[in-house]
Amino acid sequence: MSSPKYAKVLISEHYYWLPLSQSIVKKSFLVEPTLCLSMPMEFCFSFFHWFLDKDDSFQANKPLWSFLKDEADHLRDIGIDAVWIPPAYKGASGDNSSGYDVYDHFDLGEFNARGSRRTKYGEIEQLHDAINALHGYTKNASGALVPDGNKRYIQVYGDIVLNHRAGGSESDFWQAVRVEKEDRTRERWESGYESGLIDIKSYTTFDFPERANQYSDFKWTSRHFDSVDTTVKIRQDGNDFIETGGKDGKYIYRFVFNEPGYIPQIKNFEKWVSLEKGNYDFLQDSDFDYGRFDVREEMKHWGTWFSAKVGLDGFRLDAVKHITAGYVREWVGHMRAKANKPFFTVGEYIAGDTPMLHSYLTEVTAKGSYPQDISLLDFPLRFKFKSASWSGQSFDLRELNQNTLMAEQPAKAVTFVENHDYQFGRELDSHVKEWFKPLAYAFILLREQGYPCVFFPDYYGSHDKDNHKAQPSGRDYISLLLKLRKQFALGDERFYAHSDIVGWVRMGGVSNAIGAMAVTMSNSYSAIKAIRMNTGRFNKRFYHLATIKLVGNQYVISRANYDVFGSKSEGLMTDQYGWAEFVAEGGSVTIWIEDGVGLS
């Protein structure tokens, strides 16, 4: 079935894709119709990282939103099709918050709350300017948005945190029970020490006085959450006392009841969440209770408002393993229906293997009354990259093409090398070592499977901060790989693998393909390895375009004749059946291009 025809429509200072069969909103401006594809774009760029300073030197000493606006044309030039922006709303730690400790979803850097008007990333006006720049629109002298026909539209994916809220004020007492952190099925109901029904005060009052009911008058109290990990005070058997809470505390405190007369009366952890720790509904702070209709409706209201307010094209859903899958399906379906827009959606489900990812995808995309098409971040592949980088030549490279979402459900896999949760300094030894990153980026950018995403510090670089070690910029080699993907990583793929070298051939032969490309990568220390691959080109010379590797603390791209390859440094010939022995240097990735063509 062909994709439905859509048109760009200007509504409330942003352009949207609406079906041509739908009536156009009054006062909107209709421009040229085009096809809206249900599949995602070619490249995504994750435009932030955890250790960015508020106005970091790697964002030109200005707010991230302003830097993103200035970089919009550069991102177009290198072929980026979509940008994933960080949580744009006010966090509990104000302008030092990365956004995942959400305080107020409706404050996009507009209200003086949590110690500042701006978020870490800037003010609301700067956010609008950045998104309009990515979409290719500028304001004329009268203040109206004008599309620039010479600027390609870059999609914007918002980071959506639907799981929890932080930074509230002290609540009234509410009944709860202690739950063991490492086994959520173990609730301490028995009599005795630190057991039994208790009343707790926690930080679960959110009335947002600075916003004064603008955009929403919903007030959050203990009844709207199902659990917390921090208490102000505990009351039991007429005695008031304090227990150490938060990450250092022993317990989660699950609220037991809703207010009198509310149905359902009994609260519980959600179903169809991860079964790690028995039930992984609770993650942090004050956990939303999606058993309540008012909570479900408020977050749908916010999502509709936020999508329209900033002009989003898709969503990255945070921490979906902690949210009941049924509500993810409900929320995404509501967003698409209200906006008449096929928002691309990718969920963050952290898992080291694929069976749970397949089950989750089935639950959201094929179950219920209104199943919703989504993708997932390919964490199994990313964890293999980490293992390969730490294990060196003892890692079997064949594992990269096994037991990953990219290998098993490539149309649903968003592939990545690094992210803000596992980058250097976030957890001990959690990061992908720098020597392996060119190999990993080649694996996701030049393969046929998956939807690849580039990470901010891997491209721009970073500086030392806290436990984070400065990372070298990969701008030159990533830009080369992006260009190769557009011109050569096209057509069918033939993949070959040994334990210490893998390679693949992209056959070309389709629209926009310049020619055939062979890629090899090896983890064998100080050795040249070869792998036999069929190119589909008979008696054809393939020349060495580039070898990419880390030398010291810098990425080096060696072009043209590469003496390390000896007689093959000037190229190699396929036989009468299209086969050839392609080589790679240990710790590097090498690109070979068929003779007679080149990068444009």
C-alpha positions in Angstrom: 0.0 0.0 0.0 1.4 3.4 -0.9 2.0 6.0 1.8 -0.9 8.5 2.3 -0.4 12.0 0.9 0.3 14.8 3.5 0.7 18.5 3.3 2.6 20.9 5.4 0.3 23.2 7.4 1.2 26.2 9.5 -0.6 26.2 12.8 0.3 28.3 15.8 3.8 29.2 14.6 4.8 25.7 13.6 4.3 23.6 10.5 2.7 20.2 10.7 2.0 17.2 8.4 -1.7 16.7 7.9 -3.4 14.3 5.6 -4.7 15.9 2.4 -8.0 14.2 3.0 -8.5 16.2 6.2 -9.9 19.7 6.3 -7.3 22.3 6.6 -7.4 24.3 9.8 -8.7 27.9 9.4 -5.9 30.5 8.9 -3.3 27.9 8.3 -1.0 28.2 5.3 -0.9 25.2 2.9 2.4 24.7 1.1 3.5 22.0 -1.3 2.0 18.5 -0.8 4.4 15.7 -0.3 4.5 12.1 0.8 4.7 11.4 4.6 6.6 8.1 5.1 5.7 5.9 8.0 9.3 4.8 8.3 11.8 7.0 10.1 14.4 9.2 8.4 18.0 8.1 7.6 20.0 9.6 10.5 19.2 10.8 14.0 21.4 13.0 16.1 21.1 12.9 20.0 21.9 16.5 20.6 23.0 16.6 24.3 24.8 14.6 26.9 24.8 14.2 30.7 28.0 16.2 31.4 27.3 19.3 29.4 27.6 22.5 31.4 24.8 25.0 31.3 26.6 27.1 28.6 29.3 24.6 27.7 32.4 25.5 25.6 31.4 22.6 23.3 28.2 24.5 22.6 30.0 27.8 21.8 29.4 29.1 25.4 25.8 29.6 24.8 22.5 27.8 25.8 22.1 24.5 24.0 18.9 25.7 22.2 20.9 28.7 20.8 23.7 26.4 19.7 21.3 24.0 18.1 19.7 26.9 16.1 23.2 27.9 14.9 24.1 24.3 14.0 20.9 23.6 12.1 22.4 24.3 8.6 25.5 22.3 9.5 23.4 19.3 10.5 21.6 19.6 7.1 25.0 19.7 5.4 26.2 16.4 6.9 22.9 14.7 6.2 21.2 14.6 9.5 17.4 14.0 9.1 16.2 14.1 12.7 17.4 15.6 16.0 16.5 14.1 19.4 16.4 16.9 21.9 16.7 16.4 25.7 13.8 16.9 28.1 12.8 20.5 27.5 10.9 21.1 30.7 11.9 22.3 34.2 13.7 19.8 36.4 13.8 19.7 40.2 17.4 21.0 40.1 16.4 24.0 38.0 19.0 25.2 35.4 21.4 22.5 36.5 18.9 19.7 35.6 19.4 17.4 32.6 15.6 17.2 32.6 15.0 13.7 33.8 14.1 14.8 37.3 11.0 16.4 36.0 9.4 19.1 38.2 6.9 20.8 35.9 6.2 19.4 32.4 4.5 22.6 31.4 7.5 24.9 32.2 9.7 25.0 29.1 11.9 27.8 30.4 9.0 30.3 30.8 8.5 30.6 34.6 10.7 31.6 37.5 10.6 28.2 39.3 13.3 26.0 41.0 15.6 29.0 41.1 15.6 30.1 37.5 13.4 31.0 34.5 15.5 29.1 32.0 16.1 25.3 32.0 19.7 24.0 31.6 19.2 24.2 27.9 17.8 27.7 27.7 14.5 29.7 27.6 11.3 28.9 25.7 12.0 31.5 23.0 15.3 29.9 22.3 13.7 26.5 22.1 11.2 27.8 19.5 14.0 29.4 17.5 16.0 26.2 17.5 13.1 24.0 16.3 12.0 26.5 13.6 15.6 26.6 12.4 15.7 22.8 12.1 12.4 22.8 10.3 13.8 25.3 7.9 11.6 28.3 8.8 12.5 31.9 9.6 10.5 34.9 10.7 10.1 37.8 8.3 9.9 41.5 9.1 6.3 41.1 10.2 7.1 38.2 12.5 5.5 35.5 10.4 7.2 32.2 9.8 8.4 31.8 6.2 9.6 28.4 4.8 13.0 28.5 3.0 12.6 26.3 0.0 16.4 25.7 0.0 16.5 24.3 3.5 15.7 20.6 4.0 13.2 19.9 6.8 14.9 18.2 9.8 12.5 16.4 12.1 12.6 17.0 15.9 12.0 14.2 18.4 11.1 15.2 22.0 12.4 13.3 25.0 9.2 12.3 26.9 9.5 11.5 30.6 6.1 9.9 31.7 7.3 7.9 34.7 7.9 10.2 37.6 8.1 13.7 39.1 10.6 15.3 41.5 11.0 18.4 43.7 7.6 18.5 45.3 6.8 20.1 48.6 5.8 18.2 51.8 2.5 16.4 51.6 -0.1 15.3 54.2 0.2 11.9 55.7 -0.9 9.1 53.4 -1.1 5.3 54.1 1.7 3.2 52.8 3.6 -0.1 53.2 7.4 -0.7 53.0 8.6 -2.7 50.0 12.0 -4.3 49.7 14.0 -2.5 46.9 15.5 -5.6 45.4 12.3 -7.7 45.6 9.2 -5.6 45.0 7.0 -8.6 45.7 8.2 -8.6 49.3 6.0 -6.1 51.2 6.5 -5.8 54.9 3.0 -6.3 56.2 3.9 -8.5 59.2 4.2 -7.2 62.7 7.5 -6.3 64.2 10.5 -4.1 63.4 10.0 -1.8 60.3 6.8 -3.6 59.3 3.1 -3.1 59.1 0.8 -0.3 57.7 2.3 3.1 58.1 1.3 6.7 57.4 4.0 8.8 55.6 4.6 12.3 54.7 6.6 12.6 51.4 7.5 15.3 48.8 4.4 14.7 46.6 2.7 18.1 46.6 3.0 19.8 43.2 0.8 22.9 42.8 3.2 25.0 40.6 2.4 28.5 42.1 4.8 30.2 39.7 2.7 29.0 36.7 -0.6 30.0 38.3 -2.7 27.4 36.5 -1.5 28.5 33.0 -1.8 25.6 30.6 -3.2 23.3 33.3 -4.8 23.6 36.7 -4.1 20.0 37.7 -2.6 19.8 41.3 -0.6 16.7 42.2 -0.7 15.1 45.7 0.1 11.8 47.2 -3.0 10.2 45.8 -1.7 10.7 42.2 1.4 8.5 42.8 1.8 4.9 43.6 5.2 4.9 45.4 8.1 7.0 46.6 11.6 6.3 47.9 11.9 9.2 50.3 9.8 10.2 53.3 9.7 13.4 55.4 8.2 11.6 58.4 6.7 8.2 59.2 3.8 7.7 61.7 3.1 4.3 63.2 1.2 3.3 66.4 1.1 7.0 67.4 4.8 7.5 67.0 6.5 9.8 64.5 10.0 9.0 63.3 12.3 9.3 60.2 13.9 6.6 58.0 16.8 7.3 55.7 15.3 7.5 52.2 16.3 7.9 48.6 19.0 5.8 46.9 20.6 5.1 50.3 17.4 4.0 51.9 16.4 0.4 52.4 12.8 0.6 51.2 10.3 1.8 48.6 7.1 3.1 50.1 4.0 2.0 48.2 0.9 3.9 48.8 -2.0 1.6 49.7 -5.2 3.5 49.1 -6.8 6.2 46.9 -9.0 8.8 48.5 -12.3 7.6 49.9 -14.9 7.0 47.2 -12.3 6.8 44.3 -12.5 3.8 42.1 -10.3 1.8 42.3 -9.9 2.2 46.0 -6.8 0.0 46.3 -3.5 1.0 44.7 -1.0 -1.4 43.3 2.2 -1.5 41.2 1.4 -1.6 37.5 1.2 -4.7 35.4 3.1 -5.2 32.2 6.2 -3.5 33.4 9.6 -5.2 33.6 9.7 -8.1 36.0 13.2 -7.3 37.2 13.2 -7.0 41.0 9.8 -8.7 40.9 8.1 -5.7 39.5 10.0 -2.7 38.2 7.2 -0.1 38.2 9.0 2.1 40.6 12.2 3.7 39.2 12.8 7.0 41.2 11.3 10.0 42.9 7.5 10.1 42.9 6.1 7.4 40.6 3.0 8.2 38.6 -0.1 6.0 39.3 -1.5 5.1 35.9 -4.2 3.1 37.6 -5.9 6.5 38.0 -7.9 7.9 35.2 -7.1 11.5 36.1 -3.4 10.9 35.9 -3.7 9.2 32.5 -5.8 12.1 31.1 -3.5 14.8 32.5 -0.4 13.3 30.9 -2.3 12.9 27.6 -3.3 16.6 27.9 0.3 17.6 28.5 1.6 15.5 25.6 -0.9 17.0 23.2 0.0 20.5 24.4 3.7 19.9 24.3 3.7 18.4 20.8 1.8 21.4 19.4 3.6 24.0 21.5 7.1 23.2 20.1 6.2 21.4 16.8 7.4 17.9 17.5 7.7 15.2 14.8 8.3 12.3 17.1 9.0 11.0 20.5 11.8 9.3 22.5 9.9 7.7 25.4 12.0 7.5 28.5 12.1 4.4 30.8 9.2 2.5 29.2 10.1 -0.7 31.1 8.8 1.1 34.2 5.5 2.2 32.7 2.6 -0.2 31.9 2.7 -1.1 28.2 -1.0 -0.4 27.9 -0.6 3.2 28.8 2.3 3.7 26.4 0.0 2.4 23.7 -2.8 4.6 24.9 -0.6 7.8 25.1 1.0 7.3 21.7 -2.3 6.6 20.1 -3.8 9.7 21.6 -1.0 11.9 20.4 -1.3 10.6 16.8 -5.1 10.9 16.8 -5.2 14.4 18.3 -2.5 15.8 16.0 -3.5 13.8 12.8 0.2 13.2 12.6 2.2 9.9 12.4 4.7 10.7 15.1 7.8 8.5 14.9 8.2 6.9 18.4 11.1 5.0 19.9 11.1 3.6 23.4 14.0 3.3 25.9 13.7 -0.3 27.2 17.0 -1.1 28.8 17.7 -4.9 28.4 20.8 -6.9 27.6 19.0 -9.5 25.4 16.2 -9.4 23.0 13.3 -11.7 24.2 11.9 -9.0 26.4 12.1 -6.4 23.7 10.2 -8.7 21.3 7.5 -9.2 23.9 7.2 -5.5 24.6 7.0 -4.7 20.9 4.2 -7.3 20.5 2.3 -5.9 23.5 2.4 -2.3 22.2 2.2 -2.8 18.4 -0.2 -5.8 18.2 -2.3 -5.9 21.3 -5.3 -3.9 22.6 -8.0 -2.1 20.8 -5.6 0.5 19.2 -2.1 -1.0 18.7 0.6 1.5 18.0 3.7 1.2 15.8 6.8 2.0 17.8 10.6 1.2 17.7 13.0 0.4 20.5 16.6 1.5 21.2 18.8 -1.5 20.5 20.5 -1.9 23.9 21.6 -5.5 23.3 23.8 -4.2 20.4 25.1 -1.3 22.4 26.1 -3.6 25.3 27.9 -5.8 22.8 29.8 -2.7 21.6 30.8 -2.0 25.2 32.0 -5.6 25.7 33.9 -5.6 22.4 35.7 -2.4 23.4 36.8 -3.7 26.8 37.6 -7.2 25.7 39.8 -6.3 22.7 40.9 -9.1 20.4 39.4 -11.7 22.8 35.9 -10.6 21.7 34.3 -12.7 19.0 33.1 -10.1 16.4 30.5 -12.5 15.1 28.5 -11.8 18.2 27.7 -8.3 16.9 25.4 -9.7 14.3 23.6 -12.1 16.8 20.9 -11.6 19.4 20.3 -8.0 18.8 17.3 -6.1 17.7 19.2 -5.0 14.6 19.7 -8.6 13.6 16.2 -9.9 14.6 13.8 -7.0 14.1 15.8 -4.4 12.1 12.7 -2.4 11.1 12.1 -1.7 14.9 15.8 -1.1 15.9 17.1 2.3 16.6 20.9 1.7 16.8 23.4 3.7 18.8 26.9 3.5 20.1 26.7 5.6 23.2 24.1 7.6 25.2 23.7 9.9 28.2 23.0 7.0 30.7 26.1 5.0 29.9 28.7 7.4 28.7 32.1 7.8 30.4 31.5 8.7 34.1 27.9 7.7 34.5 28.7 4.3 35.7 32.0 2.5 36.4 33.3 1.0 33.1 29.9 1.4 31.4 31.2 3.3 28.4 32.3 2.1 24.9 36.1 2.7 24.8 37.2 5.3 22.2 39.3 2.9 20.1 36.2 0.9 19.2 33.9 3.8 18.3 34.8 4.1 14.6 34.1 0.4 14.2 30.8 0.7 16.1 29.7 3.7 14.1 30.6 2.0 10.8 28.6 -1.0 11.9 25.4 1.1 12.5 25.8 3.7 9.8 26.9 1.6 6.9 24.7 -1.4 7.4 21.3 -2.0 5.8 19.5 -2.8 9.1 18.4 -0.4 11.8 17.9 3.4 12.2 21.2 4.9 13.5 21.6 7.7 16.0 24.8 9.8 16.5 25.7 11.0 20.1 26.6 14.6 20.7 30.1 14.2 22.4 31.1 11.5 19.9 30.7 14.1 17.2 31.6 17.4 18.9 33.9 16.1 21.7 33.7 16.9 25.4 35.8 18.1 28.4 36.6 16.6 31.8 33.8 17.0 34.3 33.2 15.1 37.6 33.8 11.4 36.7 33.6 12.1 32.9 36.8 12.0 31.0 37.2 14.3 28.0 36.4 12.6 24.7 38.0 13.4 21.3 35.8 14.8 18.6 34.8 12.3 15.9 33.4 15.0 13.6 35.6 14.2 10.6 35.1 10.4 10.5 31.4 10.5 11.4 30.8 13.0 8.7 32.6 10.7 6.3 30.5 7.8 7.3 27.3 9.8 7.0 28.2 10.8 3.5 29.0 7.2 2.6 25.6 6.1 3.9 23.9 8.5 1.6 25.9 7.6 -1.5 27.1 4.0 -1.1 25.4 2.2 1.8 22.5 1.4 -0.4 21.0 -1.6 -2.1 21.3 -5.2 -0.9 23.9 -6.2 1.7 26.1 -9.3 1.9 27.6 -9.8 5.4 30.6 -12.0 6.3 32.2 -12.7 9.6 35.1 -14.4 11.4 35.9 -14.1 15.1 38.5 -11.3 14.5 37.3 -9.6 11.3 33.9 -8.9 9.9 32.9 -7.3 6.6 30.0 -6.5 4.4 29.3 -5.4 0.8 26.6 -2.9 -0.1 25.6 -3.7 -3.7 24.2 -0.4 -4.8 22.2 -0.7 -8.0 19.3 1.4 -6.6 18.3 5.0 -6.9 20.9 7.5 -5.6 23.6 4.7 -5.2 26.9 5.7 -6.8 28.4 2.2 -6.7 29.4 -0.8 -4.6 31.2 -0.5 -1.3 33.0 -3.0 0.8 33.6 -2.4 4.6 36.0 -4.4 6.8 36.8 -4.0 10.5 39.1 -6.0 12.8 39.9 -6.2 16.5 43.1 -8.2 16.1 46.0 -6.3 17.7 48.8 -5.1 15.4 47.8 -7.5 12.6 46.4 -7.4 9.1 43.4 -9.7 8.7 41.6 -10.7 5.5 38.0 -11.8 4.8 36.7 -13.2 1.5 33.6 -11.4 0.3 31.5 -11.4 -2.9 31.0 -8.0 -4.4 28.8 -8.9 -7.4 31.4 -7.1 -9.5 33.4 -9.3 -11.8 37.1 -8.7 -12.5 36.7 -5.3 -10.9 39.2 -3.2 -9.0 38.2 -1.9 -5.6 40.3 0.9 -4.2 41.1 1.9 -0.6 39.0 4.9 0.2 39.8 5.3 3.9 40.9 3.5 7.1 39.7 5.1 10.4 41.3 4.4 13.8 42.2 6.1 17.1 45.9 7.1 17.3 46.8 8.5 20.7 43.8 10.6 21.6 42.9 11.6 18.1 40.9 9.9 15.3 42.9 9.5 12.1 41.5 9.0 8.6 44.1 7.5 6.3 43.2 8.0 2.7 44.2 6.6 -0.7 47.4 4.4 -0.7 47.8 2.8 2.7 51.2 1.2 2.9 50.1 -1.0 5.8 48.2 -3.1 3.3 51.3 -3.8 1.2 50.5 -4.8 -2.4 46.8 -4.1 -1.7 47.4 -0.5 -0.7 46.6 0.7 -4.2 43.6 -1.5 -4.6 42.6 -5.2 -5.1 40.9 -7.1 -7.8 37.8 -9.3 -7.7 37.9 -12.6 -9.6 35.6 -13.7 -12.4 32.9 -14.6 -9.9 33.1 -11.3 -7.9 35.1 -12.6 -4.9 38.1 -10.9 -3.3 40.1 -11.0 -0.1 39.5 -7.7 1.6 41.8 -6.7 4.4 41.6 -4.6 7.6 44.1 -3.4 10.1 43.6 -4.4 13.8 41.6 -1.8 15.7 40.3 0.0 12.6 37.6 0.1 10.0 38.4 0.3 6.3 36.2 1.3 3.4 36.8 0.0 -0.2 35.0 1.5 -3.2 34.6 0.0 -6.7 36.8 1.6 -9.3 35.5 4.4 -11.4 33.3 6.1 -8.8 34.0 8.3 -5.8 32.3 10.4 -3.1 30.6 13.5 -4.4 
